[in-house]
Amino acid sequence: MKRFSVAFINMFDNILELKIVEASDWKSALEAAKPGYLQNVQQFDTIEQAAESAFDQDWNFNVVEIP
């Protein structure tokens, strides 16, 4: 397992959340930090593609592996 930092914001409450999680990849890290949101972007292969789609849905995120 790897450690990830997951930042998340939705445009309705404008509260930035940051969580540290353990996961195998960025998708499982997003699901661990914000359950249910992965289903909206799971078809994308990269964080960049997924984040662009999320922005169109009025939320955004980033996942960074912690070395």
C-alpha atoms as an extended CHARMM CRD file, in Angstrom:
* protein
*
        67  EXT
         1         1  MET       CA              0.0000000000        0.0000000000        0.0000000000  PROA      1               0.0000000000
         2         2  LYS       CA              1.0650000000        3.5510000000       -0.7470000000  PROA      2               0.0000000000
         3         3  ARG       CA              0.2200000000        6.7600000000        1.0830000000  PROA      3               0.0000000000
         4         4  PHE       CA             -1.6980000000        9.4860000000       -0.7290000000  PROA      4               0.0000000000
         5         5  SER       CA             -2.8190000000       13.0020000000        0.0400000000  PROA      5               0.0000000000
         6         6  VAL       CA             -6.3100000000       13.6450000000       -1.3330000000  PROA      6               0.0000000000
         7         7  ALA       CA             -7.6460000000       17.2040000000       -1.6640000000  PROA      7               0.0000000000
         8         8  PHE       CA            -11.3400000000       17.6670000000       -2.3960000000  PROA      8               0.0000000000
         9         9  ILE       CA            -13.7270000000       20.5840000000       -2.8590000000  PROA      9               0.0000000000
        10        10  ASN       CA            -17.2670000000       20.9420000000       -4.1280000000  PROA      10              0.0000000000
        11        11  MET       CA            -18.4890000000       24.2480000000       -5.4810000000  PROA      11              0.0000000000
        12        12  PHE       CA            -21.6070000000       24.3410000000       -3.3080000000  PROA      12              0.0000000000
        13        13  ASP       CA            -20.0120000000       24.6600000000        0.1450000000  PROA      13              0.0000000000
        14        14  ASN       CA            -16.4740000000       25.7270000000       -0.9000000000  PROA      14              0.0000000000
        15        15  ILE       CA            -14.8470000000       23.8210000000        1.9510000000  PROA      15              0.0000000000
        16        16  LEU       CA            -11.4680000000       22.3870000000        1.0280000000  PROA      16              0.0000000000
        17        17  GLU       CA            -10.8290000000       18.9670000000        2.5610000000  PROA      17              0.0000000000
        18        18  LEU       CA             -7.4500000000       17.2590000000        2.7340000000  PROA      18              0.0000000000
        19        19  LYS       CA             -7.0540000000       13.6640000000        3.8470000000  PROA      19              0.0000000000
        20        20  ILE       CA             -4.1200000000       11.2680000000        4.0610000000  PROA      20              0.0000000000
        21        21  VAL       CA             -5.0760000000        7.7150000000        3.0790000000  PROA      21              0.0000000000
        22        22  GLU       CA             -3.4210000000        4.4050000000        2.2730000000  PROA      22              0.0000000000
        23        23  ALA       CA             -4.3860000000        2.8730000000       -1.0520000000  PROA      23              0.0000000000
        24        24  SER       CA             -2.9840000000        1.0180000000       -4.0380000000  PROA      24              0.0000000000
        25        25  ASP       CA             -3.6100000000        3.7620000000       -6.6450000000  PROA      25              0.0000000000
        26        26  TRP       CA             -5.1820000000        7.2000000000       -7.1070000000  PROA      26              0.0000000000
        27        27  LYS       CA             -8.6670000000        5.8100000000       -7.7360000000  PROA      27              0.0000000000
        28        28  SER       CA             -8.7680000000        3.7750000000       -4.5470000000  PROA      28              0.0000000000
        29        29  ALA       CA             -7.2850000000        6.7620000000       -2.6820000000  PROA      29              0.0000000000
        30        30  LEU       CA            -10.1280000000        8.9870000000       -3.8970000000  PROA      30              0.0000000000
        31        31  GLU       CA            -12.7040000000        6.3750000000       -2.8920000000  PROA      31              0.0000000000
        32        32  ALA       CA            -11.1160000000        6.0040000000        0.5540000000  PROA      32              0.0000000000
        33        33  ALA       CA            -11.1270000000        9.7780000000        1.1220000000  PROA      33              0.0000000000
        34        34  LYS       CA            -14.5450000000       10.5680000000       -0.3850000000  PROA      34              0.0000000000
        35        35  PRO       CA            -16.7020000000        7.4480000000       -0.7120000000  PROA      35              0.0000000000
        36        36  GLY       CA            -19.0980000000        7.5540000000       -3.6450000000  PROA      36              0.0000000000
        37        37  TYR       CA            -17.3590000000       10.1860000000       -5.7430000000  PROA      37              0.0000000000
        38        38  LEU       CA            -15.1980000000        7.7210000000       -7.6860000000  PROA      38              0.0000000000
        39        39  GLN       CA            -18.2440000000        6.4440000000       -9.5810000000  PROA      39              0.0000000000
        40        40  ASN       CA            -18.4150000000        9.8320000000      -11.3490000000  PROA      40              0.0000000000
        41        41  VAL       CA            -14.8850000000        9.6170000000      -12.7640000000  PROA      41              0.0000000000
        42        42  GLN       CA            -13.8440000000        5.9550000000      -12.6870000000  PROA      42              0.0000000000
        43        43  GLN       CA            -13.8790000000        5.6750000000      -16.4850000000  PROA      43              0.0000000000
        44        44  PHE       CA            -10.8240000000        7.9440000000      -16.7760000000  PROA      44              0.0000000000
        45        45  ASP       CA             -7.2500000000        6.6590000000      -16.7320000000  PROA      45              0.0000000000
        46        46  THR       CA             -5.5090000000        9.7910000000      -15.4660000000  PROA      46              0.0000000000
        47        47  ILE       CA             -6.1140000000       12.1840000000      -12.6130000000  PROA      47              0.0000000000
        48        48  GLU       CA             -6.0350000000       15.0880000000      -15.0660000000  PROA      48              0.0000000000
        49        49  GLN       CA             -8.8720000000       13.6640000000      -17.1810000000  PROA      49              0.0000000000
        50        50  ALA       CA            -10.9020000000       12.7720000000      -14.0980000000  PROA      50              0.0000000000
        51        51  ALA       CA            -10.3760000000       16.1950000000      -12.4960000000  PROA      51              0.0000000000
        52        52  GLU       CA            -11.5110000000       17.9500000000      -15.6780000000  PROA      52              0.0000000000
        53        53  SER       CA            -14.7020000000       15.9040000000      -15.6850000000  PROA      53              0.0000000000
        54        54  ALA       CA            -15.1960000000       16.5160000000      -11.9540000000  PROA      54              0.0000000000
        55        55  PHE       CA            -14.8820000000       20.2780000000      -12.5130000000  PROA      55              0.0000000000
        56        56  ASP       CA            -17.6740000000       20.0600000000      -15.0800000000  PROA      56              0.0000000000
        57        57  GLN       CA            -19.7600000000       18.4210000000      -12.3070000000  PROA      57              0.0000000000
        58        58  ASP       CA            -19.0430000000       21.2830000000       -9.8380000000  PROA      58              0.0000000000
        59        59  TRP       CA            -16.4460000000       19.5380000000       -7.7040000000  PROA      59              0.0000000000
        60        60  ASN       CA            -12.7200000000       19.0060000000       -7.9580000000  PROA      60              0.0000000000
        61        61  PHE       CA             -9.9460000000       16.9340000000       -6.4230000000  PROA      61              0.0000000000
        62        62  ASN       CA             -6.2980000000       16.0670000000       -6.6120000000  PROA      62              0.0000000000
        63        63  VAL       CA             -4.4250000000       13.0030000000       -5.4530000000  PROA      63              0.0000000000
        64        64  VAL       CA             -0.6910000000       13.0860000000       -4.7450000000  PROA      64              0.0000000000
        65        65  GLU       CA              1.4230000000       10.1110000000       -3.7290000000  PROA      65              0.0000000000
        66        66  ILE       CA              3.4360000000       10.7480000000       -0.5800000000  PROA      66              0.0000000000
        67        67  PRO       CA              6.9720000000        9.3660000000       -0.9840000000  PROA      67              0.0000000000
